[in-house]
Amino acid sequence: MEIKGQTMTELPPLTLYLAAPRGFCAGVDRAIKIVELALEKWGAPVYVRHEIVHNKYVVDGLRAKGAVFVEELDDCPLDRPVIFSAHGVPKSVPAAAQAREMLYVDATCPLVSKVHIEAERHHANGLQMVMIGHEGHPETIGTMGQLPDGEVLLVETPEDVAKLDVRDPEKLAFITQTTLSVDDTAGIVAALKARFPAIIGPHKEDICYATTNRQEAVKAIAPKIDALLVIGAPNSSNSQRLVEVGRAKGCAYSQLVQRATEIDWRALAGITSVGITAGASAPEELVNEVIDAFRARYAVTVELVETAKERVEFKVPRVLRETA
Ligand code: SF4
């Protein structure tokens, strides 16, 4: 554009639809606080078994403050505190820590602990459990590890339900991972109920409020947008589900990006609208970084699409509250 002899490059217009709620949930917030307070109380290093939450930016930040991330209890010295991640751990892990007289703090999200308690209650009533979840995910490993081997059978798809070999079809209950796709899970629950009419389940699946709300917000923006960017880590289950929900609701270009440097600008050529959300373990700094990257290339208008308000907060364990 030519203005009185001055040349200005006009940026193409773009609308960014910002999903709300997005990003940190109460369980992630609490888990990060637990590590920070533990560092304050006991000094560095504090050991953390598994990534405290599935986000490299968060983990790197805590590492810089003195947290040491390990995969197994065996990798922790006996004389330093160890924290268990928000995803939960099999019962054998705190049992081993106790046997070694280690100081440990459990950062398992209270909503995951609720599922553990549910599984134990059904087990005490003589029921075998079916868990809907993703094989190998730490939350699934932790929840299945609340009961003896063989007491929790894992299904990932409706097809898996057809293959289940149960002890007694009249004595079954189901539980779910907290970060599943609401819609896909409904299909698996329907298959379970069709094959095992006596199966008992939670009133609402165990999918947590944060997972549900973030998926609802994506459903609201998906019809309006040319592309969806989900800020999150590849090993973050709830972030991956947001990508799938975007695609299922008609936004063919739905991509996970860890941060702005991963945006494929060529793939976005010619678009006029983009949806942005963030998984439950992705901090708002990364959302702002992505918005700034768009502002550098487009004349951006931001529209907030809010489908729910969240006011959930979880307290940190008493041992750390005394420090705070
Ligand atoms: S996603 Fe849900 S279950 Fe997982 S940590 Fe957050 S609130 Fe807890």
py3Dmol code that shows the C-alpha trace and the ligand (Angstrom):
import py3Dmol

protein = """\
ATOM      1  CA  MET A   1       0.000   0.000   0.000  1.00  0.00           C
ATOM      2  CA  GLU A   2       1.373   3.416  -0.934  1.00  0.00           C
ATOM      3  CA  ILE A   3       0.791   6.247   1.583  1.00  0.00           C
ATOM      4  CA  LYS A   4       2.337   9.611   0.706  1.00  0.00           C
ATOM      5  CA  GLY A   5       5.438   8.042  -0.717  1.00  0.00           C
ATOM      6  CA  GLN A   6       5.826   5.523   2.131  1.00  0.00           C
ATOM      7  CA  THR A   7       5.602   1.810   1.295  1.00  0.00           C
ATOM      8  CA  MET A   8       3.789  -0.421   3.806  1.00  0.00           C
ATOM      9  CA  THR A   9       3.341  -4.137   3.476  1.00  0.00           C
ATOM     10  CA  GLU A  10      -0.240  -4.983   4.266  1.00  0.00           C
ATOM     11  CA  LEU A  11      -0.599  -8.155   6.297  1.00  0.00           C
ATOM     12  CA  PRO A  12      -3.357 -10.535   5.239  1.00  0.00           C
ATOM     13  CA  PRO A  13      -6.367 -10.581   7.590  1.00  0.00           C
ATOM     14  CA  LEU A  14      -6.858 -13.575   9.876  1.00  0.00           C
ATOM     15  CA  THR A  15      -9.328 -14.380  12.644  1.00  0.00           C
ATOM     16  CA  LEU A  16      -7.974 -16.399  15.559  1.00  0.00           C
ATOM     17  CA  TYR A  17     -10.694 -18.217  17.469  1.00  0.00           C
ATOM     18  CA  LEU A  18      -9.354 -18.801  20.937  1.00  0.00           C
ATOM     19  CA  ALA A  19     -11.003 -21.715  22.730  1.00  0.00           C
ATOM     20  CA  ALA A  20     -11.963 -21.331  26.378  1.00  0.00           C
ATOM     21  CA  PRO A  21     -11.443 -23.219  28.547  1.00  0.00           C
ATOM     22  CA  ARG A  22      -7.991 -24.256  27.368  1.00  0.00           C
ATOM     23  CA  GLY A  23      -4.651 -25.087  28.947  1.00  0.00           C
ATOM     24  CA  PHE A  24      -3.865 -25.861  32.580  1.00  0.00           C
ATOM     25  CA  CYS A  25      -6.418 -27.813  34.593  1.00  0.00           C
ATOM     26  CA  ALA A  26      -6.621 -27.920  38.386  1.00  0.00           C
ATOM     27  CA  GLY A  27      -4.737 -31.235  38.580  1.00  0.00           C
ATOM     28  CA  VAL A  28      -1.796 -29.942  36.542  1.00  0.00           C
ATOM     29  CA  ASP A  29      -1.702 -26.682  38.449  1.00  0.00           C
ATOM     30  CA  ARG A  30      -1.569 -28.595  41.732  1.00  0.00           C
ATOM     31  CA  ALA A  31       1.130 -31.011  40.532  1.00  0.00           C
ATOM     32  CA  ILE A  32       3.414 -28.159  39.424  1.00  0.00           C
ATOM     33  CA  LYS A  33       2.829 -26.331  42.738  1.00  0.00           C
ATOM     34  CA  ILE A  34       3.749 -29.508  44.598  1.00  0.00           C
ATOM     35  CA  VAL A  35       7.153 -29.660  42.900  1.00  0.00           C
ATOM     36  CA  GLU A  36       7.776 -25.940  43.450  1.00  0.00           C
ATOM     37  CA  LEU A  37       6.808 -26.103  47.130  1.00  0.00           C
ATOM     38  CA  ALA A  38       8.882 -29.251  47.640  1.00  0.00           C
ATOM     39  CA  LEU A  39      11.909 -27.434  46.217  1.00  0.00           C
ATOM     40  CA  GLU A  40      11.212 -24.525  48.577  1.00  0.00           C
ATOM     41  CA  LYS A  41      10.798 -26.784  51.580  1.00  0.00           C
ATOM     42  CA  TRP A  42      13.537 -29.340  51.061  1.00  0.00           C
ATOM     43  CA  GLY A  43      15.860 -27.589  48.595  1.00  0.00           C
ATOM     44  CA  ALA A  44      17.273 -29.101  45.399  1.00  0.00           C
ATOM     45  CA  PRO A  45      17.415 -31.735  44.193  1.00  0.00           C
ATOM     46  CA  VAL A  46      13.881 -33.030  44.474  1.00  0.00           C
ATOM     47  CA  TYR A  47      13.241 -36.161  42.418  1.00  0.00           C
ATOM     48  CA  VAL A  48      10.123 -36.589  40.289  1.00  0.00           C
ATOM     49  CA  ARG A  49       9.088 -40.021  39.072  1.00  0.00           C
ATOM     50  CA  HIS A  50       7.997 -39.529  35.434  1.00  0.00           C
ATOM     51  CA  GLU A  51       7.309 -36.112  33.853  1.00  0.00           C
ATOM     52  CA  ILE A  52       5.212 -34.341  36.500  1.00  0.00           C
ATOM     53  CA  VAL A  53       2.825 -33.362  33.664  1.00  0.00           C
ATOM     54  CA  HIS A  54       3.260 -34.097  29.973  1.00  0.00           C
ATOM     55  CA  ASN A  55       4.833 -30.846  28.812  1.00  0.00           C
ATOM     56  CA  LYS A  56       8.486 -30.276  27.954  1.00  0.00           C
ATOM     57  CA  TYR A  57       8.353 -26.528  28.657  1.00  0.00           C
ATOM     58  CA  VAL A  58       6.995 -27.157  32.164  1.00  0.00           C
ATOM     59  CA  VAL A  59       9.437 -29.988  32.841  1.00  0.00           C
ATOM     60  CA  ASP A  60      12.429 -27.951  31.602  1.00  0.00           C
ATOM     61  CA  GLY A  61      11.361 -25.029  33.815  1.00  0.00           C
ATOM     62  CA  LEU A  62      11.195 -27.236  36.921  1.00  0.00           C
ATOM     63  CA  ARG A  63      14.466 -28.939  35.996  1.00  0.00           C
ATOM     64  CA  ALA A  64      16.130 -25.515  35.914  1.00  0.00           C
ATOM     65  CA  LYS A  65      14.890 -24.956  39.493  1.00  0.00           C
ATOM     66  CA  GLY A  66      16.414 -28.227  40.707  1.00  0.00           C
ATOM     67  CA  ALA A  67      13.905 -31.006  39.966  1.00  0.00           C
ATOM     68  CA  VAL A  68      15.378 -34.256  38.651  1.00  0.00           C
ATOM     69  CA  PHE A  69      13.094 -36.350  36.477  1.00  0.00           C
ATOM     70  CA  VAL A  70      13.499 -40.137  36.538  1.00  0.00           C
ATOM     71  CA  GLU A  71      11.367 -42.996  35.318  1.00  0.00           C
ATOM     72  CA  GLU A  72      11.699 -45.407  38.250  1.00  0.00           C
ATOM     73  CA  LEU A  73      11.991 -45.243  41.996  1.00  0.00           C
ATOM     74  CA  ASP A  74      15.254 -47.214  41.711  1.00  0.00           C
ATOM     75  CA  ASP A  75      16.777 -44.127  40.052  1.00  0.00           C
ATOM     76  CA  CYS A  76      16.148 -41.965  43.155  1.00  0.00           C
ATOM     77  CA  PRO A  77      18.595 -41.733  46.058  1.00  0.00           C
ATOM     78  CA  LEU A  78      17.097 -42.795  49.383  1.00  0.00           C
ATOM     79  CA  ASP A  79      17.894 -39.513  51.103  1.00  0.00           C
ATOM     80  CA  ARG A  80      16.053 -37.091  48.778  1.00  0.00           C
ATOM     81  CA  PRO A  81      12.292 -36.478  48.465  1.00  0.00           C
ATOM     82  CA  VAL A  82      10.490 -37.992  45.491  1.00  0.00           C
ATOM     83  CA  ILE A  83       7.231 -36.831  43.924  1.00  0.00           C
ATOM     84  CA  PHE A  84       4.846 -39.050  41.969  1.00  0.00           C
ATOM     85  CA  SER A  85       3.390 -37.475  38.830  1.00  0.00           C
ATOM     86  CA  ALA A  86      -0.184 -36.218  38.296  1.00  0.00           C
ATOM     87  CA  HIS A  87      -1.037 -39.329  36.255  1.00  0.00           C
ATOM     88  CA  GLY A  88      -0.987 -41.638  39.280  1.00  0.00           C
ATOM     89  CA  VAL A  89       1.132 -44.669  40.100  1.00  0.00           C
ATOM     90  CA  PRO A  90       0.501 -48.370  40.713  1.00  0.00           C
ATOM     91  CA  LYS A  91       0.128 -49.254  44.401  1.00  0.00           C
ATOM     92  CA  SER A  92       3.487 -51.004  44.302  1.00  0.00           C
ATOM     93  CA  VAL A  93       5.292 -47.638  43.916  1.00  0.00           C
ATOM     94  CA  PRO A  94       4.319 -45.941  47.221  1.00  0.00           C
ATOM     95  CA  ALA A  95       4.649 -49.367  48.864  1.00  0.00           C
ATOM     96  CA  ALA A  96       8.266 -49.614  47.656  1.00  0.00           C
ATOM     97  CA  ALA A  97       8.974 -46.027  48.752  1.00  0.00           C
ATOM     98  CA  GLN A  98       7.610 -46.811  52.216  1.00  0.00           C
ATOM     99  CA  ALA A  99       9.645 -50.012  52.445  1.00  0.00           C
ATOM    100  CA  ARG A 100      12.782 -47.978  51.663  1.00  0.00           C
ATOM    101  CA  GLU A 101      11.720 -45.287  54.162  1.00  0.00           C
ATOM    102  CA  MET A 102      11.832 -42.638  51.439  1.00  0.00           C
ATOM    103  CA  LEU A 103      10.149 -39.263  51.802  1.00  0.00           C
ATOM    104  CA  TYR A 104       7.555 -39.068  49.030  1.00  0.00           C
ATOM    105  CA  VAL A 105       4.712 -36.776  47.970  1.00  0.00           C
ATOM    106  CA  ASP A 106       1.963 -38.084  45.727  1.00  0.00           C
ATOM    107  CA  ALA A 107       0.915 -35.501  43.104  1.00  0.00           C
ATOM    108  CA  THR A 108      -1.715 -37.797  41.576  1.00  0.00           C
ATOM    109  CA  CYS A 109      -4.645 -35.652  40.467  1.00  0.00           C
ATOM    110  CA  PRO A 110      -7.544 -36.087  42.924  1.00  0.00           C
ATOM    111  CA  LEU A 111      -9.789 -36.962  39.957  1.00  0.00           C
ATOM    112  CA  VAL A 112      -7.480 -39.867  39.074  1.00  0.00           C
ATOM    113  CA  SER A 113      -7.380 -40.940  42.733  1.00  0.00           C
ATOM    114  CA  LYS A 114     -11.198 -40.977  42.653  1.00  0.00           C
ATOM    115  CA  VAL A 115     -11.054 -43.584  39.867  1.00  0.00           C
ATOM    116  CA  HIS A 116      -8.539 -45.621  41.911  1.00  0.00           C
ATOM    117  CA  ILE A 117     -10.961 -45.608  44.859  1.00  0.00           C
ATOM    118  CA  GLU A 118     -13.853 -46.610  42.583  1.00  0.00           C
ATOM    119  CA  ALA A 119     -11.844 -49.577  41.272  1.00  0.00           C
ATOM    120  CA  GLU A 120     -10.975 -50.690  44.796  1.00  0.00           C
ATOM    121  CA  ARG A 121     -14.586 -50.423  45.947  1.00  0.00           C
ATOM    122  CA  HIS A 122     -15.838 -52.571  43.055  1.00  0.00           C
ATOM    123  CA  HIS A 123     -13.035 -55.064  43.655  1.00  0.00           C
ATOM    124  CA  ALA A 124     -13.996 -55.301  47.330  1.00  0.00           C
ATOM    125  CA  ASN A 125     -17.546 -56.103  46.178  1.00  0.00           C
ATOM    126  CA  GLY A 126     -16.245 -59.007  44.110  1.00  0.00           C
ATOM    127  CA  LEU A 127     -16.491 -57.335  40.689  1.00  0.00           C
ATOM    128  CA  GLN A 128     -13.923 -57.662  37.916  1.00  0.00           C
ATOM    129  CA  MET A 129     -13.043 -54.339  36.271  1.00  0.00           C
ATOM    130  CA  VAL A 130     -12.939 -53.313  32.628  1.00  0.00           C
ATOM    131  CA  MET A 131     -10.876 -50.179  32.063  1.00  0.00           C
ATOM    132  CA  ILE A 132     -11.382 -48.041  28.956  1.00  0.00           C
ATOM    133  CA  GLY A 133      -7.993 -46.455  28.361  1.00  0.00           C
ATOM    134  CA  HIS A 134      -4.828 -46.307  26.299  1.00  0.00           C
ATOM    135  CA  GLU A 135      -2.350 -49.123  26.743  1.00  0.00           C
ATOM    136  CA  GLY A 136       0.994 -47.937  28.085  1.00  0.00           C
ATOM    137  CA  HIS A 137      -0.219 -44.492  29.224  1.00  0.00           C
ATOM    138  CA  PRO A 138       1.017 -43.838  32.785  1.00  0.00           C
ATOM    139  CA  GLU A 139      -2.512 -43.162  34.037  1.00  0.00           C
ATOM    140  CA  THR A 140      -3.723 -46.526  32.721  1.00  0.00           C
ATOM    141  CA  ILE A 141      -0.713 -48.279  34.247  1.00  0.00           C
ATOM    142  CA  GLY A 142      -1.351 -46.513  37.565  1.00  0.00           C
ATOM    143  CA  THR A 143      -5.059 -47.281  37.671  1.00  0.00           C
ATOM    144  CA  MET A 144      -4.670 -50.920  36.610  1.00  0.00           C
ATOM    145  CA  GLY A 145      -1.944 -51.214  39.230  1.00  0.00           C
ATOM    146  CA  GLN A 146      -4.403 -50.479  42.043  1.00  0.00           C
ATOM    147  CA  LEU A 147      -5.706 -54.047  41.823  1.00  0.00           C
ATOM    148  CA  PRO A 148      -4.028 -57.449  41.563  1.00  0.00           C
ATOM    149  CA  ASP A 149      -3.038 -58.724  38.090  1.00  0.00           C
ATOM    150  CA  GLY A 150      -5.980 -59.953  36.017  1.00  0.00           C
ATOM    151  CA  GLU A 151      -8.559 -57.927  37.974  1.00  0.00           C
ATOM    152  CA  VAL A 152      -8.572 -55.059  35.450  1.00  0.00           C
ATOM    153  CA  LEU A 153      -9.048 -55.831  31.759  1.00  0.00           C
ATOM    154  CA  LEU A 154      -8.122 -53.057  29.318  1.00  0.00           C
ATOM    155  CA  VAL A 155     -10.173 -52.103  26.246  1.00  0.00           C
ATOM    156  CA  GLU A 156      -9.282 -49.362  23.775  1.00  0.00           C
ATOM    157  CA  THR A 157     -11.949 -49.825  21.092  1.00  0.00           C
ATOM    158  CA  PRO A 158     -15.455 -51.303  20.647  1.00  0.00           C
ATOM    159  CA  GLU A 159     -13.726 -54.186  18.807  1.00  0.00           C
ATOM    160  CA  ASP A 160     -11.759 -54.982  21.983  1.00  0.00           C
ATOM    161  CA  VAL A 161     -15.046 -55.388  23.840  1.00  0.00           C
ATOM    162  CA  ALA A 162     -16.025 -58.263  21.543  1.00  0.00           C
ATOM    163  CA  LYS A 163     -12.768 -60.050  22.432  1.00  0.00           C
ATOM    164  CA  LEU A 164     -13.056 -59.697  26.228  1.00  0.00           C
ATOM    165  CA  ASP A 165     -12.740 -62.898  28.216  1.00  0.00           C
ATOM    166  CA  VAL A 166     -14.336 -62.127  31.591  1.00  0.00           C
ATOM    167  CA  ARG A 167     -14.607 -64.264  34.737  1.00  0.00           C
ATOM    168  CA  ASP A 168     -18.342 -63.725  35.253  1.00  0.00           C
ATOM    169  CA  PRO A 169     -20.447 -61.463  32.970  1.00  0.00           C
ATOM    170  CA  GLU A 170     -22.800 -60.783  35.903  1.00  0.00           C
ATOM    171  CA  LYS A 171     -20.007 -59.393  38.074  1.00  0.00           C
ATOM    172  CA  LEU A 172     -18.395 -56.599  36.114  1.00  0.00           C
ATOM    173  CA  ALA A 173     -17.824 -52.864  36.446  1.00  0.00           C
ATOM    174  CA  PHE A 174     -16.100 -50.378  34.172  1.00  0.00           C
ATOM    175  CA  ILE A 175     -13.894 -47.360  34.764  1.00  0.00           C
ATOM    176  CA  THR A 176     -12.202 -45.024  32.287  1.00  0.00           C
ATOM    177  CA  GLN A 177      -9.029 -43.028  31.858  1.00  0.00           C
ATOM    178  CA  THR A 178      -9.783 -39.359  32.637  1.00  0.00           C
ATOM    179  CA  THR A 179      -8.478 -37.890  29.380  1.00  0.00           C
ATOM    180  CA  LEU A 180     -10.373 -39.837  26.713  1.00  0.00           C
ATOM    181  CA  SER A 181     -12.525 -38.571  23.863  1.00  0.00           C
ATOM    182  CA  VAL A 182     -16.032 -38.150  25.279  1.00  0.00           C
ATOM    183  CA  ASP A 183     -17.654 -39.281  22.016  1.00  0.00           C
ATOM    184  CA  ASP A 184     -15.399 -42.300  21.359  1.00  0.00           C
ATOM    185  CA  THR A 185     -15.817 -43.456  24.952  1.00  0.00           C
ATOM    186  CA  ALA A 186     -19.613 -43.316  24.651  1.00  0.00           C
ATOM    187  CA  GLY A 187     -19.322 -45.817  21.766  1.00  0.00           C
ATOM    188  CA  ILE A 188     -17.174 -48.189  23.841  1.00  0.00           C
ATOM    189  CA  VAL A 189     -19.497 -47.918  26.847  1.00  0.00           C
ATOM    190  CA  ALA A 190     -22.449 -48.735  24.559  1.00  0.00           C
ATOM    191  CA  ALA A 191     -20.599 -51.837  23.287  1.00  0.00           C
ATOM    192  CA  LEU A 192     -19.869 -52.922  26.881  1.00  0.00           C
ATOM    193  CA  LYS A 193     -23.498 -52.482  27.942  1.00  0.00           C
ATOM    194  CA  ALA A 194     -24.733 -54.341  24.873  1.00  0.00           C
ATOM    195  CA  ARG A 195     -22.475 -57.322  25.541  1.00  0.00           C
ATOM    196  CA  PHE A 196     -22.662 -57.261  29.367  1.00  0.00           C
ATOM    197  CA  PRO A 197     -26.054 -55.806  30.367  1.00  0.00           C
ATOM    198  CA  ALA A 198     -25.271 -56.241  34.089  1.00  0.00           C
ATOM    199  CA  ILE A 199     -22.076 -54.166  33.942  1.00  0.00           C
ATOM    200  CA  ILE A 200     -21.900 -51.340  36.475  1.00  0.00           C
ATOM    201  CA  GLY A 201     -20.343 -47.990  35.627  1.00  0.00           C
ATOM    202  CA  PRO A 202     -19.991 -44.476  36.967  1.00  0.00           C
ATOM    203  CA  HIS A 203     -23.041 -42.166  36.518  1.00  0.00           C
ATOM    204  CA  LYS A 204     -20.974 -40.089  34.120  1.00  0.00           C
ATOM    205  CA  GLU A 205     -17.781 -41.690  32.773  1.00  0.00           C
ATOM    206  CA  ASP A 206     -14.599 -40.887  34.671  1.00  0.00           C
ATOM    207  CA  ILE A 207     -13.532 -38.438  31.961  1.00  0.00           C
ATOM    208  CA  CYS A 208     -12.712 -35.311  33.955  1.00  0.00           C
ATOM    209  CA  TYR A 209     -14.299 -31.875  33.757  1.00  0.00           C
ATOM    210  CA  ALA A 210     -11.177 -30.371  32.139  1.00  0.00           C
ATOM    211  CA  THR A 211     -11.034 -32.944  29.340  1.00  0.00           C
ATOM    212  CA  THR A 212     -14.764 -32.577  28.675  1.00  0.00           C
ATOM    213  CA  ASN A 213     -14.718 -28.759  28.695  1.00  0.00           C
ATOM    214  CA  ARG A 214     -11.708 -28.499  26.361  1.00  0.00           C
ATOM    215  CA  GLN A 215     -13.344 -30.893  23.890  1.00  0.00           C
ATOM    216  CA  GLU A 216     -16.635 -28.942  24.024  1.00  0.00           C
ATOM    217  CA  ALA A 217     -14.813 -25.684  23.239  1.00  0.00           C
ATOM    218  CA  VAL A 218     -13.111 -27.293  20.214  1.00  0.00           C
ATOM    219  CA  LYS A 219     -16.481 -28.595  19.002  1.00  0.00           C
ATOM    220  CA  ALA A 220     -17.803 -25.019  19.140  1.00  0.00           C
ATOM    221  CA  ILE A 221     -14.985 -23.531  17.051  1.00  0.00           C
ATOM    222  CA  ALA A 222     -14.338 -26.398  14.598  1.00  0.00           C
ATOM    223  CA  PRO A 223     -17.152 -25.409  12.171  1.00  0.00           C
ATOM    224  CA  LYS A 224     -15.828 -21.810  11.955  1.00  0.00           C
ATOM    225  CA  ILE A 225     -12.176 -22.461  11.144  1.00  0.00           C
ATOM    226  CA  ASP A 226      -9.827 -23.435   8.306  1.00  0.00           C
ATOM    227  CA  ALA A 227      -7.252 -24.914  10.683  1.00  0.00           C
ATOM    228  CA  LEU A 228      -6.935 -25.906  14.337  1.00  0.00           C
ATOM    229  CA  LEU A 229      -3.714 -25.746  16.329  1.00  0.00           C
ATOM    230  CA  VAL A 230      -3.636 -27.639  19.608  1.00  0.00           C
ATOM    231  CA  ILE A 231      -0.743 -26.579  21.797  1.00  0.00           C
ATOM    232  CA  GLY A 232       0.422 -29.661  23.652  1.00  0.00           C
ATOM    233  CA  ALA A 233       2.900 -32.503  23.830  1.00  0.00           C
ATOM    234  CA  PRO A 234       2.821 -35.645  21.677  1.00  0.00           C
ATOM    235  CA  ASN A 235       2.593 -37.803  24.840  1.00  0.00           C
ATOM    236  CA  SER A 236      -0.289 -35.757  26.258  1.00  0.00           C
ATOM    237  CA  SER A 237      -3.428 -37.856  25.914  1.00  0.00           C
ATOM    238  CA  ASN A 238      -5.909 -35.012  26.362  1.00  0.00           C
ATOM    239  CA  SER A 239      -4.070 -32.870  23.763  1.00  0.00           C
ATOM    240  CA  GLN A 240      -4.116 -35.684  21.204  1.00  0.00           C
ATOM    241  CA  ARG A 241      -7.850 -36.109  21.800  1.00  0.00           C
ATOM    242  CA  LEU A 242      -8.400 -32.391  21.055  1.00  0.00           C
ATOM    243  CA  VAL A 243      -6.728 -32.870  17.654  1.00  0.00           C
ATOM    244  CA  GLU A 244      -9.038 -35.827  16.958  1.00  0.00           C
ATOM    245  CA  VAL A 245     -12.139 -33.918  18.087  1.00  0.00           C
ATOM    246  CA  GLY A 246     -11.205 -31.046  15.746  1.00  0.00           C
ATOM    247  CA  ARG A 247     -10.923 -33.462  12.812  1.00  0.00           C
ATOM    248  CA  ALA A 248     -14.095 -35.358  13.745  1.00  0.00           C
ATOM    249  CA  LYS A 249     -16.001 -32.051  13.841  1.00  0.00           C
ATOM    250  CA  GLY A 250     -14.964 -31.081  10.335  1.00  0.00           C
ATOM    251  CA  CYS A 251     -11.640 -29.246  10.651  1.00  0.00           C
ATOM    252  CA  ALA A 252      -9.447 -31.398   8.416  1.00  0.00           C
ATOM    253  CA  TYR A 253      -6.243 -29.490   9.262  1.00  0.00           C
ATOM    254  CA  SER A 254      -6.013 -30.133  13.007  1.00  0.00           C
ATOM    255  CA  GLN A 255      -2.433 -30.233  14.260  1.00  0.00           C
ATOM    256  CA  LEU A 256      -0.602 -30.614  17.525  1.00  0.00           C
ATOM    257  CA  VAL A 257       2.239 -28.121  18.048  1.00  0.00           C
ATOM    258  CA  GLN A 258       4.465 -27.955  21.107  1.00  0.00           C
ATOM    259  CA  ARG A 259       5.192 -24.281  20.502  1.00  0.00           C
ATOM    260  CA  ALA A 260       5.277 -21.584  17.794  1.00  0.00           C
ATOM    261  CA  THR A 261       8.442 -22.902  16.148  1.00  0.00           C
ATOM    262  CA  GLU A 262       6.562 -26.056  15.131  1.00  0.00           C
ATOM    263  CA  ILE A 263       3.857 -24.251  13.114  1.00  0.00           C
ATOM    264  CA  ASP A 264       3.959 -25.290   9.465  1.00  0.00           C
ATOM    265  CA  TRP A 265       3.326 -21.875   7.853  1.00  0.00           C
ATOM    266  CA  ARG A 266       3.346 -23.297   4.329  1.00  0.00           C
ATOM    267  CA  ALA A 267       0.459 -25.604   5.176  1.00  0.00           C
ATOM    268  CA  LEU A 268      -1.485 -22.571   6.425  1.00  0.00           C
ATOM    269  CA  ALA A 269      -1.072 -20.558   3.195  1.00  0.00           C
ATOM    270  CA  GLY A 270      -4.333 -18.936   2.068  1.00  0.00           C
ATOM    271  CA  ILE A 271      -6.289 -19.512   5.268  1.00  0.00           C
ATOM    272  CA  THR A 272      -8.366 -16.777   6.912  1.00  0.00           C
ATOM    273  CA  SER A 273      -9.334 -18.381  10.228  1.00  0.00           C
ATOM    274  CA  VAL A 274      -7.510 -20.517  12.771  1.00  0.00           C
ATOM    275  CA  GLY A 275      -8.669 -22.077  16.031  1.00  0.00           C
ATOM    276  CA  ILE A 276      -6.266 -22.237  18.952  1.00  0.00           C
ATOM    277  CA  THR A 277      -6.563 -24.361  22.048  1.00  0.00           C
ATOM    278  CA  ALA A 278      -4.138 -25.933  24.503  1.00  0.00           C
ATOM    279  CA  GLY A 279      -4.080 -29.272  26.283  1.00  0.00           C
ATOM    280  CA  ALA A 280      -4.467 -29.447  30.056  1.00  0.00           C
ATOM    281  CA  SER A 281      -0.698 -29.547  30.612  1.00  0.00           C
ATOM    282  CA  ALA A 282       0.220 -26.652  28.268  1.00  0.00           C
ATOM    283  CA  PRO A 283       0.935 -23.269  29.881  1.00  0.00           C
ATOM    284  CA  GLU A 284      -0.640 -20.014  28.686  1.00  0.00           C
ATOM    285  CA  GLU A 285       2.838 -18.605  27.834  1.00  0.00           C
ATOM    286  CA  LEU A 286       2.920 -21.003  24.890  1.00  0.00           C
ATOM    287  CA  VAL A 287      -0.539 -19.880  23.725  1.00  0.00           C
ATOM    288  CA  ASN A 288       0.650 -16.265  23.784  1.00  0.00           C
ATOM    289  CA  GLU A 289       3.792 -17.238  21.896  1.00  0.00           C
ATOM    290  CA  VAL A 290       1.652 -18.803  19.141  1.00  0.00           C
ATOM    291  CA  ILE A 291      -0.649 -15.763  18.971  1.00  0.00           C
ATOM    292  CA  ASP A 292       2.400 -13.477  18.667  1.00  0.00           C
ATOM    293  CA  ALA A 293       3.760 -15.636  15.831  1.00  0.00           C
ATOM    294  CA  PHE A 294       0.456 -15.132  13.970  1.00  0.00           C
ATOM    295  CA  ARG A 295       0.519 -11.390  14.668  1.00  0.00           C
ATOM    296  CA  ALA A 296       3.939 -11.208  13.007  1.00  0.00           C
ATOM    297  CA  ARG A 297       2.466 -12.628   9.785  1.00  0.00           C
ATOM    298  CA  TYR A 298      -1.189 -11.585   9.709  1.00  0.00           C
ATOM    299  CA  ALA A 299      -3.469  -8.712  10.679  1.00  0.00           C
ATOM    300  CA  VAL A 300      -5.025 -10.709  13.506  1.00  0.00           C
ATOM    301  CA  THR A 301      -8.448 -10.351  15.066  1.00  0.00           C
ATOM    302  CA  VAL A 302      -8.844 -12.516  18.170  1.00  0.00           C
ATOM    303  CA  GLU A 303     -12.271 -13.899  19.062  1.00  0.00           C
ATOM    304  CA  LEU A 304     -12.748 -15.745  22.332  1.00  0.00           C
ATOM    305  CA  VAL A 305     -15.133 -18.699  22.152  1.00  0.00           C
ATOM    306  CA  GLU A 306     -16.022 -19.565  25.720  1.00  0.00           C
ATOM    307  CA  THR A 307     -18.203 -22.604  26.312  1.00  0.00           C
ATOM    308  CA  ALA A 308     -17.693 -23.006  30.076  1.00  0.00           C
ATOM    309  CA  LYS A 309     -16.181 -21.294  33.097  1.00  0.00           C
ATOM    310  CA  GLU A 310     -13.920 -23.333  35.366  1.00  0.00           C
ATOM    311  CA  ARG A 311     -13.465 -22.659  39.055  1.00  0.00           C
ATOM    312  CA  VAL A 312     -11.971 -25.983  40.169  1.00  0.00           C
ATOM    313  CA  GLU A 313      -8.962 -25.831  42.494  1.00  0.00           C
ATOM    314  CA  PHE A 314      -7.231 -28.617  44.401  1.00  0.00           C
ATOM    315  CA  LYS A 315      -5.268 -28.163  47.606  1.00  0.00           C
ATOM    316  CA  VAL A 316      -1.679 -29.356  47.799  1.00  0.00           C
ATOM    317  CA  PRO A 317      -0.912 -32.077  50.405  1.00  0.00           C
ATOM    318  CA  ARG A 318      -0.764 -30.899  54.017  1.00  0.00           C
ATOM    319  CA  VAL A 319       2.991 -31.513  54.339  1.00  0.00           C
ATOM    320  CA  LEU A 320       3.567 -28.748  51.753  1.00  0.00           C
ATOM    321  CA  ARG A 321       0.730 -26.472  52.860  1.00  0.00           C
ATOM    322  CA  GLU A 322       2.615 -25.935  56.105  1.00  0.00           C
ATOM    323  CA  THR A 323       5.453 -24.381  54.076  1.00  0.00           C
ATOM    324  CA  ALA A 324       3.206 -22.188  51.925  1.00  0.00           C
TER     325      ALA A 324
END
"""
ligand_1 = """\
8
SF4
S -6.740 -33.636 32.929
Fe -8.324 -33.979 34.491
S -7.690 -35.835 35.575
Fe -5.904 -35.099 34.416
S -4.806 -33.810 35.841
Fe -6.220 -32.456 34.756
S -8.086 -32.381 36.039
Fe -6.854 -34.120 36.705
"""
view = py3Dmol.view(width=600, height=400)
view.addModel(protein, "pdb")
view.setStyle({"model": 0}, {"cartoon": {"style": "trace"}})
view.addModel(ligand_1, "xyz")
view.setStyle({"model": 1}, {"stick": {}})
view.zoomTo()
view.show()
